[in-house]
Amino acid sequence: MNPLHDEQDLPVLPSQLGEYLTYLSSTRSLSVQTQHHYRRDLIALVRCIATQHENGNQISDTSLTRLHSHDIRHFIARLHSSGLSGRSLARMLSAWRGFYRYLIRHHHHTGNPCLDVRVPKSPHKLPHALSPDEAAQLLTFNPSSDDVLVTRDLAIFELFYSSGLRLTELTQLQPTDIDFTEGTVRVTGKGNKTRIVPVGELALRALQAWLPLRSAWLIPGETALFLSQRGRRIHPRTIAYRLHQRAQLQNLDSQVHPHTLRHSFASHLLQSSGDLRAVQEMLGHSSIRSTQVYTHLDFQHLAKIYDQAHPRARKKPKTD
């Protein structure tokens, strides 16, 4: 059983689960990507139930409401043994928990079978961030005035690093979201929340170079700031691919991806300012805990400098 391939051998979804997915879209206004993640995780729950039924393709609302905490623990254990990490299982369990909260609130269901369930812990991995020198190396290229593709890419990468946007936030931008006078960008983030984030001078220059060329690709009805060569809103996968190409061309780590620039923005800003709350606000984190991971990145950076520079750091004693 692979819960991540949600379109292969898909069981029939119970009606209440379908209602919940509609609720996430229409009432909670979650992004398309977040909705996809919820759907995938809830399909995994349906698949787990299906394996307990003889007629695995007919999962009813009753099948969902009859679950107990020991069923959920069994599902989590089985998914973990199939190779899912603790982090993936935690996200999945959170989606299941939210679904049962919805049933309690809107369908008078009693009890949430996910409340007392814990997932196996996974090793904590810090997000990968570029050093300031690596970031400068990545962004050091000067497109010619008629090179529309490279001019667009530079504007995208500069804005990523300058303002720490999420990939979906950047693809949803329109030209009117950029305020060149104030040097800011208006961003619609998770939960449809809007925030205003500063934009650096180099990013503003790159955007000003891109906007006149944008009209050459623009098709009627399209409002996106960043376009594909077909004149449509650029796809997130295209941005990831172009960034990967640029990193290789600049002889950087091949694992550079759009979120790397967001991590780098946060890490470098925190190293310089030490203002955790300000960084939280600019990143659009609802919880300070999400931002605190960058304090560990900062310590990691300082520890590396210490190990390299201090005369008595990690020095092996001489042996006779």
C-alpha positions in Angstrom: 0.0 0.0 0.0 1.4 3.4 -1.0 -0.8 6.2 0.4 1.0 8.8 -1.7 -0.3 7.6 -5.1 -3.8 8.9 -4.5 -5.1 8.4 -8.0 -4.2 4.7 -8.4 -6.8 2.1 -7.2 -8.6 4.9 -5.4 -11.4 3.8 -3.1 -14.8 5.6 -3.4 -14.6 8.6 -1.0 -17.2 8.8 1.7 -19.6 11.7 1.3 -18.6 13.4 4.6 -14.9 13.4 3.5 -15.9 15.0 0.2 -17.8 17.7 2.1 -14.8 18.4 4.3 -12.6 18.9 1.2 -15.1 21.3 -0.1 -15.2 23.1 3.2 -11.4 23.5 3.1 -11.7 25.1 -0.3 -14.8 27.3 0.1 -14.8 28.2 3.8 -11.2 28.1 4.9 -9.8 29.3 1.5 -6.8 27.1 1.7 -4.3 27.2 -1.2 -4.6 24.6 -4.0 -1.4 23.0 -2.9 -2.5 22.7 0.8 -5.9 21.3 -0.4 -3.9 18.7 -2.4 -1.9 17.7 0.7 -5.1 17.3 2.8 -6.7 15.2 0.1 -3.7 13.0 -0.2 -3.5 12.5 3.6 -7.2 11.8 3.9 -7.1 9.3 1.0 -4.4 7.5 3.0 -6.9 7.1 5.9 -9.5 5.8 3.5 -7.0 3.3 2.1 -6.1 2.1 5.6 -9.8 1.5 6.4 -10.2 -0.3 3.0 -7.6 -2.9 3.9 -9.8 -3.9 6.9 -12.9 -4.5 4.7 -13.6 -7.3 2.4 -15.1 -4.9 -0.1 -12.3 -2.4 0.0 -13.7 0.1 -2.6 -16.9 0.8 -0.6 -15.9 2.9 2.4 -18.9 4.6 4.1 -19.3 7.5 6.5 -20.0 4.9 9.2 -16.7 3.3 8.5 -15.0 6.6 9.4 -17.1 7.3 12.5 -16.6 3.8 14.0 -12.8 4.2 14.3 -11.1 4.3 17.7 -7.7 5.4 18.8 -6.3 1.9 18.6 -7.3 1.7 14.9 -5.5 5.0 14.2 -2.4 3.7 16.1 -2.5 0.6 14.0 -2.7 2.6 10.8 0.2 4.9 11.8 2.3 1.8 12.7 1.6 0.2 9.4 2.4 3.4 7.4 5.6 3.8 9.4 6.7 0.3 8.6 6.0 1.0 4.9 8.6 3.7 5.0 6.9 7.0 5.9 8.9 9.3 8.2 7.7 10.6 11.5 7.4 14.0 10.0 5.1 12.8 7.2 3.0 10.8 9.6 2.7 13.9 11.9 1.4 15.9 9.0 -1.0 13.1 8.0 -2.3 12.7 11.6 -2.9 16.4 11.8 -5.1 16.2 8.6 -7.0 13.3 10.1 -7.4 15.1 13.4 -8.8 18.2 11.6 -11.3 16.0 9.7 -12.7 14.6 12.9 -12.9 18.1 14.4 -15.1 19.0 11.4 -17.3 16.0 12.0 -17.7 16.9 15.7 -18.6 20.5 14.8 -20.8 19.9 11.8 -22.1 16.4 12.0 -22.5 15.9 15.8 -19.9 13.2 15.9 -18.6 12.4 19.4 -15.0 11.9 20.0 -11.8 12.3 18.0 -9.9 9.0 17.6 -6.7 10.8 16.7 -6.3 12.9 19.9 -4.2 10.5 22.0 -2.2 9.1 19.1 1.5 9.9 18.8 3.8 9.3 15.8 7.4 8.0 15.8 10.0 10.7 16.1 12.3 11.3 13.2 15.8 12.9 13.3 15.4 16.7 13.2 16.8 18.1 10.0 17.6 21.7 9.6 16.6 23.4 6.4 19.3 23.9 3.9 20.4 27.5 3.4 23.1 29.1 1.3 25.9 31.1 2.8 25.8 34.8 1.9 28.7 34.3 -0.5 26.8 31.4 -2.2 23.7 33.5 -2.5 25.7 36.3 -4.1 27.3 33.8 -6.5 23.9 32.4 -7.5 22.5 35.9 -8.3 25.6 37.2 -10.1 24.5 37.2 -13.7 23.7 40.1 -16.0 21.1 39.2 -18.7 21.2 41.2 -22.0 18.4 43.7 -22.6 16.7 41.4 -25.1 17.1 38.1 -23.1 13.6 37.8 -21.8 13.9 34.4 -20.2 17.0 35.2 -18.2 15.7 38.6 -17.2 12.6 37.0 -15.9 14.6 34.4 -14.0 16.8 37.0 -12.3 13.7 38.9 -11.2 12.2 35.7 -9.7 15.4 34.7 -7.9 16.1 38.2 -6.6 12.6 38.5 -5.2 12.7 35.1 -3.6 16.0 35.9 -1.8 15.1 39.6 -1.1 11.7 38.9 0.5 11.6 35.2 1.6 8.4 34.3 -0.2 7.0 30.8 -0.5 6.9 29.4 -4.0 3.1 29.5 -4.3 3.1 33.0 -3.0 5.5 34.2 -5.7 3.5 32.5 -8.5 0.3 34.2 -7.4 1.7 37.7 -7.5 0.4 40.4 -9.9 2.3 43.5 -11.0 0.0 45.6 -8.8 1.3 43.8 -5.8 4.7 45.5 -6.2 5.0 49.0 -4.7 8.2 50.5 -6.2 7.8 53.8 -4.3 7.6 52.1 -0.9 9.8 49.2 -1.9 7.4 46.5 -0.8 5.4 43.5 -2.1 1.9 42.6 -1.0 1.7 38.8 -0.4 -1.3 36.5 0.1 0.0 33.6 2.2 -1.5 30.6 4.0 -5.0 30.9 5.2 -5.5 33.7 2.7 -3.7 36.1 5.0 -2.1 39.2 3.5 1.2 40.7 4.6 3.5 43.4 3.3 7.1 42.5 2.9 10.1 44.8 2.1 11.8 44.3 -1.3 15.5 45.1 -1.7 17.0 47.5 -4.2 18.6 44.8 -6.4 15.3 42.9 -6.6 13.4 46.1 -7.5 15.9 46.8 -10.3 15.4 43.2 -11.6 11.7 43.6 -11.5 11.8 46.9 -13.3 13.9 45.3 -16.1 11.4 42.4 -16.3 8.1 44.3 -16.5 8.7 46.0 -19.9 9.6 42.6 -21.4 6.7 40.9 -19.8 4.3 42.5 -22.2 5.9 40.6 -25.1 4.7 37.3 -23.7 1.4 38.5 -22.1 -1.8 37.0 -23.5 -5.3 38.6 -23.0 -6.8 37.9 -19.6 -3.6 36.9 -17.8 -2.7 39.0 -14.7 0.3 37.1 -13.3 3.5 39.0 -12.6 5.7 36.1 -13.8 4.8 34.4 -17.1 5.8 31.3 -19.0 6.9 31.7 -22.6 3.3 30.9 -23.6 2.1 33.9 -21.8 0.5 32.0 -18.9 1.2 32.2 -15.2 4.5 30.4 -14.6 4.3 26.9 -13.1 6.1 26.2 -9.8 7.9 23.3 -11.4 9.3 25.6 -14.1 10.8 27.9 -11.4 12.3 24.9 -9.6 13.9 23.6 -12.8 15.3 27.0 -13.8 16.7 27.6 -10.4 18.3 24.1 -10.5 19.9 25.0 -13.8 21.2 28.3 -12.6 22.7 26.7 -9.5 24.6 24.2 -11.6 25.7 26.9 -14.0 27.1 28.8 -11.1 28.8 25.7 -9.7 26.6 25.5 -6.6 25.1 22.6 -4.7 22.7 20.7 -7.1 20.1 20.6 -4.3 19.3 24.3 -4.5 15.5 24.7 -4.8 13.1 27.6 -4.4 12.6 27.0 -0.6 16.4 27.2 -0.3 16.2 30.9 -1.1 13.5 31.4 1.5 15.6 29.6 4.1 18.6 31.7 3.1 16.6 34.9 3.4 15.5 34.0 7.0 18.9 32.8 8.1 20.8 35.7 6.8 18.3 38.3 8.1 18.4 36.7 11.6 22.2 36.6 11.6 22.3 40.3 10.9 19.4 41.5 13.0 18.7 38.9 15.7 15.0 40.0 15.6 13.1 36.8 15.6 9.7 38.4 15.7 10.4 40.6 12.6 11.6 37.6 10.7 8.5 35.7 11.7 6.3 38.5 10.4 8.1 38.7 7.1 8.0 34.9 6.6 4.2 34.8 7.4 4.7 32.2 10.1 1.6 31.9 12.4 3.8 30.4 15.2 7.1 31.6 16.4 8.2 28.0 16.7 8.4 27.7 12.9 10.8 30.7 12.9 12.9 29.5 15.7 14.5 26.8 13.5 16.6 29.6 12.0 18.2 30.3 15.3 19.7 26.8 15.1 20.9 27.6 11.6 22.5 30.8 13.0 24.2 28.8 15.8 25.4 26.2 13.2 27.0 29.0 11.2 28.7 30.4 14.3 29.9 27.0 15.4 31.5 26.4 12.0 33.3 29.7 12.2 34.5 28.9 15.7 35.8 25.5 14.7 37.7 27.0 11.8 39.1 30.0 13.5 39.6 29.4 17.2 43.1 28.2 18.0 41.9 25.7 20.7 38.7 24.5 18.9 38.5 20.8 18.4 42.3 20.4 18.4 43.5 16.9 18.9 46.3 16.6 21.6 49.7 15.6 20.4 50.6 12.0 21.1 54.1 10.7 21.9 
